[in-house]
């Protein structure tokens, strides 16, 4: 697996396979080997690899290897931070989100 990260540090996402590309003589993007690649295609967008600028007006990305375990650990940490924020808001506002959700589900069921 790889994290796809823009040169400004923005994480675009994670992929388990990389589609390496280069620019053909006709100016289209074609699949390439890692050694001959000028960039990668990720979620339908072409990006340059570091040290390349053949793909006009494209951002540069790096591919950072990551294991599935590391990815799951990161996602769990994000979830815990988000849940802590929700818990804080609930505490400060005096609202019990679990009770609120239960009551809404009961209303919908009736």
Secondary structure, 3 states (H helix, E strand, C coil): CEEEEECCCCEEEEECCCEEEEECCCCCEEECCCCCCCEEEECCEEEEECCCCCCCCCCEEEEEECCHHHHHHHHHHHHHHHHHHHHHHHHHHCCCHHHHHHHHHHHHHC
